[in-house]
Amino acid sequence: MEGTAISGLSASFTASPTNGYAPLLAHFTDTSLGDITNRAWTFGDSFTTNTTATNLTHSYTNLGYSTVMLTVSGANGVSTCTESNLVYVMAVPQPTFTTGREISLDASGQATLCITNTTGTGVQYRIIHKSDLLDSNGWTNAVTPPGWTNSINSQITLQDTNTVGVSQRFYRIEAKSKDAN
C-alpha cells in the first residue's frame, strides 16, 4: 500500500487482519518514508486519530467494508495513502448443532449436547443455562471451567434438573468473535 510521494514524503502502511468477525481488531503499521512528524489515520468507520506512533490497533464493530486512509506530514509537506474497502467485518455466525442427534442420553439419563462449530477458530462460543426461566434465576455457565471456547467440535455434558426446586433447565448458545472482550 503506497501513496504518492510529495516533497520527500511517501505515505504507506500495512494492515492485518483485514477481514474477520465483529469486533475485528486490526493492527496497522506505518511504512511511510520521509521525515514524518504526524500521522492522521481515518479508519473508514467514523473514527480518526492523529498520532506520532508508527504502530496502532483499531477495533471495527460496524459490519461491511471500510476504507482506510493515512496522511503523513512533516517539514517537507504532506502525503496520503488510501486503501478502498481494505477492511471487511462480518457478523459472528452462530455455531450449529451436530447433524442427527443433537442431544444424546446415556444409560443413567445424563444428557450430552453435541456442538459443531462450523465457523472455525475465529469464533468463540459458550453454553449457558437458566433454571425454570424465573427472573430470579440468572443465566450461568453450563460447563466447568466456565468461559468461552474456540474448539471446532465439542461435547458438553448438560447439568440435570435434580436440584431442589428446579423442574426444568433451559440452555442457550452464545457466540462472539475471538477479538471481543
C-alpha positions in Angstrom: 0.0 0.0 0.0 1.8 3.1 -1.2 0.7 6.7 -1.6 2.1 9.4 -3.8 5.4 10.9 -2.9 5.1 14.6 -2.3 8.1 16.8 -1.3 10.2 13.9 0.0 7.3 12.1 1.9 5.7 8.9 0.7 2.7 7.6 2.8 2.2 3.8 3.0 1.0 1.3 5.6 0.3 -2.4 6.2 -2.8 -3.9 8.0 -3.5 -7.2 9.5 -6.0 -8.9 9.7 -8.2 -7.1 7.1 -11.2 -9.4 7.4 -13.0 -11.3 10.2 -15.9 -11.3 12.6 -17.1 -8.2 14.6 -15.4 -6.9 16.6 -12.3 -7.1 14.4 -9.1 -5.9 16.0 -6.9 -4.7 13.1 -3.2 -3.8 13.5 -1.8 -1.0 11.4 1.9 -0.3 10.8 3.1 2.9 9.1 5.7 2.1 6.5 5.9 5.6 5.1 9.2 7.2 4.0 10.5 10.7 4.9 10.8 12.9 7.9 7.4 12.5 9.5 6.1 14.5 12.5 2.4 13.5 12.4 0.2 10.6 11.2 -3.5 11.2 10.6 -5.5 7.9 10.3 -9.1 7.7 9.0 -10.4 4.1 9.7 -13.5 4.4 7.5 -16.0 3.8 10.3 -16.2 7.4 11.5 -13.1 7.0 13.8 -9.9 9.1 13.2 -6.8 9.7 15.2 -3.7 11.9 15.0 -0.5 10.3 16.4 3.2 10.1 16.1 3.2 6.3 16.7 4.1 4.0 13.8 2.1 1.1 15.1 -1.5 1.1 16.3 -4.7 -1.0 16.5 -8.3 -0.3 15.8 -11.4 -2.3 16.7 -14.0 -2.5 14.0 -17.6 -3.1 15.1 -19.6 -2.0 12.1 -20.3 -4.7 9.5 -19.2 -4.3 6.0 -16.2 -2.7 4.2 -14.2 0.2 5.5 -11.7 2.4 3.5 -8.6 3.3 5.4 -6.5 6.4 4.9 -3.2 7.5 6.3 -1.9 11.1 5.9 1.6 11.7 6.9 3.0 15.2 7.3 6.4 16.8 8.1 8.6 19.7 7.4 8.7 18.7 3.7 4.9 18.5 3.1 2.1 16.0 3.2 1.4 12.6 1.6 -1.7 10.4 1.7 -2.3 6.7 1.2 -5.8 5.5 0.7 -6.9 1.8 0.5 -10.5 1.4 -0.6 -12.6 -1.3 1.0 -9.5 -2.6 2.9 -11.2 -3.9 6.0 -14.2 -6.3 5.8 -16.1 -7.1 9.0 -18.7 -9.9 9.1 -21.4 -10.8 11.7 -20.5 -13.5 14.1 -22.2 -16.7 12.9 -23.9 -19.0 15.4 -22.4 -22.5 16.0 -24.6 -25.2 14.6 -25.7 -28.5 16.1 -24.3 -31.8 15.0 -26.3 -33.4 12.2 -28.6 -36.0 13.5 -28.9 -36.5 17.3 -28.1 -33.1 18.9 -28.7 -34.4 22.4 -27.8 -37.9 23.5 -28.7 -39.7 26.7 -26.5 -42.3 28.4 -27.9 -45.3 30.4 -28.2 -43.2 33.6 -30.1 -40.4 31.8 -27.2 -37.9 31.7 -27.7 -35.6 28.7 -24.8 -34.6 26.4 -25.2 -31.8 23.8 -23.0 -32.2 20.7 -22.0 -28.9 19.0 -20.2 -28.5 15.8 -18.6 -25.0 15.5 -18.6 -24.8 11.7 -17.3 -21.2 11.8 -13.7 -22.1 12.6 -11.3 -20.7 15.2 -12.3 -17.0 14.6 -15.4 -17.5 16.8 -15.7 -18.4 20.4 -18.9 -19.9 22.0 -20.3 -20.9 25.3 -23.3 -22.7 26.7 -25.2 -21.0 29.5 -28.3 -22.2 31.4 -31.2 -20.9 33.4 -33.5 -22.9 35.7 -37.2 -22.6 35.3 -36.9 -19.3 33.4 -37.6 -17.4 36.6 -36.5 -13.8 36.7 -34.7 -14.6 40.0 -32.6 -17.3 38.3 -29.9 -15.7 36.1 -28.1 -17.2 33.2 -24.9 -19.1 34.3 -22.2 -21.1 32.6 -23.2 -24.7 31.8 -19.7 -26.1 31.7 -16.7 -26.2 34.1 -14.5 -24.4 33.8 -16.8 -21.6 32.8 -15.9 -19.3 29.9 -15.5 -19.2 26.2 -14.1 -21.9 23.9 -12.9 -21.8 20.3 -12.7 -25.5 19.8 -14.1 -26.7 16.5 -16.2 -29.6 17.9 -17.4 -30.0 21.5 -19.5 -32.3 23.5 -20.9 -30.7 26.6 -22.5 -32.6 29.4 -25.6 -30.8 30.5 -26.5 -30.2 34.1 -29.5 -32.2 35.2 -32.6 -30.7 36.9 -32.4 -32.7 40.1 -31.5 -29.6 42.0 -34.1 -28.9 44.7 -36.9 -26.6 43.4 -35.8 -26.9 39.7 -38.2 -28.7 37.4 -36.7 -27.5 34.1 -33.4 -26.1 32.8 -33.1 -24.0 29.7 -29.9 -23.8 27.6 -28.6 -21.0 25.3 -25.6 -21.0 23.0 -23.8 -17.6 22.7 -21.1 -16.8 20.1 -18.6 -14.0 19.8 -15.6 -13.0 17.8 -12.2 -14.1 19.2 -11.3 -10.4 19.3 -14.3 -9.5 21.5 -13.7 -8.7 25.2 
